Amino acid sequence: MSVSLCHIKGFPVQCERGSPMQEFLTLWEAAMPQFKGTKQEKVVHIICAYHAAPNSKARFQVTDDFIVAIYELMDLVRQDQAVTASDNTERVDHPAHYSGAVECIQLAEHMSFNLGNALKYVWRFDKKADALEDLEKARWYFRRELHFTTPRSKEVYRETKQYD
């Protein structure tokens, strides 16, 4: 049984080769270059790190990063509301706003519903007409994920609400 190892927020993540987590980590690594230098690079990375985090302590640290990063991104969008919509010929199977070296769904289907939706909205926010609305939806889904999966979830949920 071969095991691979990576680190999320300094916490080791071990997984068997060929396991769903190994597949997720491989897709994540392949997806990140398409976000290099983009506004959403940090937030996509944080959402994936939250999913892969090996324990609640690591997830809690990633949560703090998400809160800061999503609001920084929302501020950038508020400063630049001129977002162009993409021209898309394959609107159902491979929409342009989800495509790249790795499609959004390839990562999202490894995650919970709420976390996958948060990733989806961050992934596409700069390719849709209302970028700020997509970031607000990402924040909403991430907070729902926290509410249901984090120890002290009600407390964390209340703390994040102060930023509304």
Sequence and secondary structure as in RCSB ss.txt:
>XXXX:A:sequence
MSVSLCHIKGFPVQCERGSPMQEFLTLWEAAMPQFKGTKQEKVVHIICAYHAAPNSKARFQVTDDFIVAIYELMD
LVRQDQAVTASDNTERVDHPAHYSGAVECIQLAEHMSFNLGNALKYVWRFDKKADALEDLEKARWYFRRELHFTT
PRSKEVYRETKQYD
>XXXX:A:secstr
  EEEEEETTEEEEEETTSHHHHHHHHHHHHGGGGTTSTTHHHHHHHHHHHH SSHHHHHHHHHHHHHHHHHHHH
HHHH         S TTTS GGG SSS HHHHHTTS HHHHHHHHHHHHGGGSS HHHHHHHHHHHHHHHHHHHS
TTHHHHHHHHHTT 
